[in-house]
Amino acid sequence: MPTNENAAETFKRNKARWRNLVFMRKLLVSLFSEQQKVSIKQKLETVSAAFSYFFASHRWLASFYYFLLSSQFHREHLAILKGRSAYRQKLNQVVNSSALLRRNIHRLEKGLIMQPRRPVFASDYIGETVHHYADLHRYPDFDQAELNWAFQVLTCYFSVVSDGRNKLVDLARQQFINLPVVAAKDTTQASPYTKREAVRAEVSFASLSKLFRQRRSVRWFLPTAVDVTIIRQAVNIANQAPSACNRQPFRFDVINGSKNAAKIASLAMGTTGFAENIPCLLVVVGDLSCYPAERDRHVIYIDSSLATMQLMLALETLGLSTCPINWPDIEFREKLMQQKLELEIYERPVMLLAVGYADPDGGIAYSQKKDDQLLVREIQHVD
Ligand SMILES: Cc1cc2nc3c(=O)[nH]c(=O)nc-3n(C[C@H](O)[C@H](O)[C@H](O)COP(=O)(O)O)c2cc1C
């Protein structure tokens, strides 16, 4: 909910604008017969296709189109730039996790497991990493598991990269050694290991296949409350999903209770008819402030979707069903969501997830799946 009067006012204004828009649209639509509506829609689609054809004919025409004629990407541009700027600011105002630390420690781990391992590596970023790691001890709320991981990997790094080979590494080593000893709050083993030592699941292809088939989008739930500790339990295994440079640039905002869930679910377009039936709703929020450069702007969508897939399966094993819900990139909906969840502009909703106990009598769409004939293309020859 908005925390100050200005935000509350803007929120009310946007809501009123949205209502007016919906009203005007309904009024306009009611003036035409069904046949006229279909015909108008077809004509508009033809014009739109012609526009797309013309403006897609050259790169600069496309840029002109999205700069002057369409505002569809304006929010995304702003979000990415705000994210880049927040990335820099956050280096000095860390809260509980650091994208820079996570990425650099990940890179060190890759260097440590490299075959063959180079005698000296990471000299270009080891100074920055140790400096940042030292600085993070100032923040009482910083995640202890993340600090422990960094400590163990840095210890491992300095034990294998020998002294006197590189000045930058030696300087970083001195800084690391001279850090005041702080009693570790987390001492879990958190440095590279071999595949031989890795956990091995006793899941057969057949039982995994059963779980995959069991998970289907469920839209009809029992009015049973969902205990948020179950969501947390599932998140704590879904978090094993891969993510680019192990940054995990997302979080799950939980809106529990069907009344509140409906308020958020109805902002999306695909919940007509079942928004009020959702006992618990998750908003998957991607964080663009984890990146200093535009090239990684899609990673929030990829990483959060990989984790959300694992989350859906994890929830299935705990007796809960889910339905992913599309979050359309439409300015007024984005604004409403931003205000309701108090999101920064660089925090972007990726999708919503309805969660609840499935009504055993509720229908499930069959949803035929494409098979390998359609999904696999074998490339025989590469130049
Ligand atoms: C990104 C995404 C967005 C979706 N959006 C909606 C939605 O808005 N409304 C809805 O009812 N289902 C939505 N779904 C569910 C799909 O319709 C469903 O996954 C698909 O038809 C396949 O069915 P299954 O999930 O049962 O395998 C979405 C799924 C995904 C992955």
PDBQT file of the ligand as one rigid body, heavy atoms in Angstrom, charges set to zero:
ROOT
HETATM    1  C1  LIG A 401       4.052 -17.383 -18.929  1.00  0.00    +0.000 C 
HETATM    2  C2  LIG A 401       2.693 -18.021 -18.785  1.00  0.00    +0.000 A 
HETATM    3  C3  LIG A 401       1.582 -17.228 -18.743  1.00  0.00    +0.000 A 
HETATM    4  C4  LIG A 401       0.328 -17.787 -18.567  1.00  0.00    +0.000 A 
HETATM    5  N1  LIG A 401      -0.747 -16.965 -18.445  1.00  0.00    +0.000 NA
HETATM    6  C5  LIG A 401      -1.952 -17.493 -18.147  1.00  0.00    +0.000 A 
HETATM    7  C6  LIG A 401      -3.059 -16.634 -17.914  1.00  0.00    +0.000 A 
HETATM    8  O1  LIG A 401      -2.928 -15.430 -17.950  1.00  0.00    +0.000 OA
HETATM    9  N2  LIG A 401      -4.236 -17.200 -17.614  1.00  0.00    +0.000 N 
HETATM   10  C7  LIG A 401      -4.403 -18.563 -17.532  1.00  0.00    +0.000 A 
HETATM   11  O2  LIG A 401      -5.515 -18.995 -17.256  1.00  0.00    +0.000 OA
HETATM   12  N3  LIG A 401      -3.361 -19.398 -17.764  1.00  0.00    +0.000 NA
HETATM   13  C8  LIG A 401      -2.143 -18.906 -18.055  1.00  0.00    +0.000 A 
HETATM   14  N4  LIG A 401      -1.067 -19.726 -18.246  1.00  0.00    +0.000 N 
HETATM   15  C9  LIG A 401      -1.232 -21.165 -18.179  1.00  0.00    +0.000 C 
HETATM   16  C10 LIG A 401      -1.192 -21.766 -19.571  1.00  0.00    +0.000 C 
HETATM   17  O3  LIG A 401      -2.395 -21.536 -20.229  1.00  0.00    +0.000 OA
HETATM   18  C11 LIG A 401      -0.849 -23.239 -19.447  1.00  0.00    +0.000 C 
HETATM   19  O4  LIG A 401       0.414 -23.383 -18.881  1.00  0.00    +0.000 OA
HETATM   20  C12 LIG A 401      -0.848 -23.939 -20.812  1.00  0.00    +0.000 C 
HETATM   21  O5  LIG A 401      -2.092 -23.884 -21.432  1.00  0.00    +0.000 OA
HETATM   22  C13 LIG A 401      -0.419 -25.389 -20.668  1.00  0.00    +0.000 C 
HETATM   23  O6  LIG A 401      -1.203 -26.055 -19.711  1.00  0.00    +0.000 OA
HETATM   24  P1  LIG A 401      -0.574 -26.762 -18.443  1.00  0.00    +0.000 P 
HETATM   25  O7  LIG A 401       0.073 -25.690 -17.609  1.00  0.00    +0.000 OA
HETATM   26  O8  LIG A 401      -1.707 -27.389 -17.735  1.00  0.00    +0.000 OA
HETATM   27  O9  LIG A 401       0.446 -27.747 -18.906  1.00  0.00    +0.000 OA
HETATM   28  C14 LIG A 401       0.194 -19.202 -18.469  1.00  0.00    +0.000 A 
HETATM   29  C15 LIG A 401       1.333 -19.995 -18.534  1.00  0.00    +0.000 A 
HETATM   30  C16 LIG A 401       2.572 -19.412 -18.682  1.00  0.00    +0.000 A 
HETATM   31  C17 LIG A 401       3.787 -20.299 -18.713  1.00  0.00    +0.000 C 
ENDROOT
TORSDOF 0
